[in-house]
Amino acid sequence: MNVVERDEEFSIMEGMLGVTVAGQGGALLVSGAAASGKTALLRAFGARAQAAGALLLQATASDAERDMPLGVMGQLLLGAELPDVDTTRAARLVDLVAVTVPTRRARVTLPATVVNAITELGGIVLEKAKERPVVLIIDDVHHADPYSLEGLLYLARRLDASRILMLLGESGSDLSGNTGSGAARFHMDLLRVAGCRNIRLGPLTRRGVAEMAVSFGGREQRWWGTRPLVAELHRIGGGNPLLTRALIEDGRGPGAGSGGPAGLVPGEAYEQAVTMCLFRSDTALRNTAWALAVLGPHAAHAELAEVLGVSRESAYRSLDALRAGGLLGSDWFRHEASRAAVLRSMEPGHRAHLEARAAEVLHEHGRAATEVVRHLVQAGPVDAVWALPTLLEAAERALADDEVGLALACLRVARDSCADERRSLEIRAALTRAAWRVNPATAAQHLPALTAGALAGRVSTRHAAELVGHLLWFGQVDQATAVLRAAEKSRAAGAAPGAGTPHRLDDVRLWLAYEYPGLPRPARVSGEASWGAGPARSAHERAATLVRAVLDGAGDDVVVRAEQILQGTRLDDGTVPALVVALNSLILADRLDKAAYWCETLFKEATARGVPMWQAQLASVKARVEVRLGGLAAADRSAHTAIALVPAEGWGVALAAPVAVAVYAETALGRLDDAAAHLCVPVPEMAFHTPDGLVYLWARGHYYLAAGRPYAALDDFRTCGDLMTCWDLDLPGLVPWRTDAAQAQLALGDERRAHDLAEEQLALVGPGTAWTRGVSLRVLARTLAPARRPPLLEEAVEILRETGHRLELARATDELARAHRELGGAGQARSLARKAQQLARECGVPAPAAPRPADTGTPRGGDGAWATPGGGRPAELSDAELRVATLAARGHTNRQIADKLFITISTVEQHLTRAYRKLDVQRRTDLTEKIRPAAGTGSR
């Protein structure tokens, strides 16, 4: 057997064996920490002695067998190579004691039966020593039963006249400090016997660790002997042979590779070795290791002693023993894997008891609540007066420090510990607030109980106001208004509203009125009456006042108010809605630069603080800004980020916002299948009673328009118009529904209605530089004769350039290029078309190719443009219909036409159907008779 760095100890044993063979026996007590190599040393020497002709008697004591009378003596004799008569005699004596004599619990006079049994069993050993030397090896003797210890002392007192060598292995610094009174007396009595020696095995040195690494790691793998790896083995293993070998086994595992372990990572073998060390140690050491692992690295020795219920001196001895055993470095585990293994070795019930005791001790020592509750959470409900307030204090502090997981854990234990109904509702409200940061869907489970409590008047004003906001988030408007009425009634009856919340219910009324503008008129009257009643006192009220300013078209005042909110409001649970309103107000005011800056700033803060719900809400607003700026790919990413951070069921009615941006961006990027997939995400019906629902209808309408379904698009745009008119919320900056409906009418070929809608939108927008004016001018130009288009389009380009709407600028520039081509200005058309292409590329949109010199604006092919037989275009065909009909006449399939013109196959089919009707043809081949190749650029 390979025994590393134990040559000196082995030499001592051999010397004592020589003296024993000569006729004088002896005893050697081999001490050391658990798994320090005692067993390997004893077994190696036992094999040597047996080979030399000695009779080997071996036994291993166990804590589990401490109550078996003469159990170790029985192992020695019944497992040896003795004659049958001796074996039978020994078995009879052990059985007799086991049946007739109770386990020895105290230092009392030995029963006569035990005395006789020890005398006879000892006699068997002494008789064999006359025949040849006898070597007795007992491992873990500190676990031996009391009667066996008496038997060993019986033999020890007769060693000087017999050829018996006793080798006893024991763990711990000394038996007297770590075991019961019987073992302690055995230890002292044994050392008083003449010829008894005591040696202690220390940890392996670095040299020994290197030898073991090369031996067990493989001599052909040279890296095991390198200094860095040996140093790491020694640091983590602490010189403990068992732990060191386990680390080597983990390093030789499948993940190590052929070039050696890149970094020593304790694995399964190491964890098993730690557990083995723990259970081979005595109870005091095991309890100390468990208590230390539970308390953590910053525990004071006094706290450790109190948790264990022992003196400080006893705790110090146990810590010293754990250090000697390689588990501890200074006062903490050498590796976190050691602590994890120690914690996993505990029974759940014992762990809970130890955690509760640790919490109690730390609380008594004045530790911070956040430290104490980490143990309360592991312990479960604790029936102590101080426990509940400590949990609630720690939860509040954890939320302030953005430790949401700890806050939730504290609040759950507090909920399970609280028997008071009103206090329990407060805890549920706090649980809802904390869970909302991660996923509102998980917080929704508390809303029914809170709603019932609020309606019964058992919830404070602050919690009632929060509850109304949560119910509105999930579209539960009836419950929200009922809770609000109950809270107002309670306040009117003289109930205390709660500190700092005298005006909170008025703020909630304002939010209820303007977050859900589609509510019946009576629900809005109270809120409207409160507008402007004194200076704004909270972020909520300032945001509500800001909304009123937006609705009134206050212009620059909106930007000032929004920035005041953004600059003076800290990102928090109660302020996120107000901050989102401020950001949306900047978007409506067309201050995209400021909106982009604040979105990015707040999103970074939310990310740094690790709050998914804040990140998701800000990412959704960020996506809207990026769409307006023409950053379609960025907008699509932001929308996807928002939906990925919080699942759809957690978004409530607000889900309409990120889905709408994703649909619009993917539609504009030409990814109609992806847009259609997002439209399959179920949006709550109540979302269409909110402004976000309008944006969803607007985005879906544009998808329908791109997919060749203009009737469906027109229906969505008109629905937007009906709702906005009904709600008195007809804001072109939110949804320019008239302009969008005009585009749908153009797709249907109704230029007159399109013209009327565009004119009406322009009249509502008025003069100025609003982006909606630019878009409306572009659409209006499409309804006019070619000669009247350029002035409108030039103004649209100027407005859109100034406001930074790159996508709409690309579209307007492309329309202007087409207008100049149709009027014969080929050079200017080419220049504008190149600008349009560049803008479109920046937005990520497929742009029309620059025209050739001979291009007149009709679709190009390999053999030139096309015209009607009379030299002009068919007067009844629109531009879109002519382009599709021309390509069809040249033999292109519907898919090829769709790919070339960047439209859908459905749109191609609709254009062809109308072209057939207007040209009075029945099939594609008839088109060639109606349309022929043009001769040059001036043919139109």
Secondary structure, DSSP 8 states (H G I E B T S, - for coil): ---TT-HHHHHHHHHHHHHHHTT--EEEEEEESTTSSHHHHHHHHHHHHHHTT-EEEEEE--GGGTTSTTHHHHHHHHTS---HHHHHHHHHHHHHHHHHS----SS----HHHHHHHHHHHHHHHHHHHHS-EEEEEESGGGS-HHHHHHHHHHHTTGGGS-EEEEEEEEBS-HHHHS-HHHHHHHHHHHHSTTEEEEEE----HHHHHHHHHHHH-TT-GGGGSHHHHHHHHHHHTT-HHHHHHHHHHHTSGGG-TT--SS----HHHHHHHHHHHHHS-HHHHHHHHHHHHH-TT--HHHHHHHHTS-HHHHHHHHHHHHHTTSBSSSSBSSHHHHHHHHHTS-HHHHHHHHHHHHHHHHHTT--HHHHHHHHHHH-----TTHHHHHHHHHHHHHHTT-HHHHHHHHHHHHHH---HHHHHHHHHHHHHHHHTT-HHHHGGGHHHHHHHHHTT-S-HHHHHHHHHHHHHTT-HHHHHHHHHHHHHHHHTT----TT-TTHHHHHHHHHHHHSTTS-THHHHHHHHTTTSSS--SHHHHHHHHHHHHHTT-THHHHHHHHHHHHH----TTTHHHHHHHHHHHHHTT-HHHHHHHHHHHHHHHHHHT-HHHHHHHHHHHHHHHHHHT-HHHHHHHHHHHHHHS-HHHHGGGGHHHHHHHHHHHHHTT-HHHHHHHHTS---GGGGGSHHHHHHHHHHHHHHHHTT-HHHHHHHHHHHHHHHHHTT---TTT--HHHHHHHHHHHTT-HHHHHHHHHHHHHHH-SS--HHHHHHHHHHHHTS-GGGHHHHHHHHHHHHHHHT-HHHHHHHHHHHHHHHHHTT-HHHHHHHHHHHHHHHHHHT--------TT--SS---TT--EE-TTSS--TTS-HHHHHHHHHHHTT--HHHHHHHHT--HHHHHHHHHHHHHHHT-SSGGGHHHH-EE--SGGG-
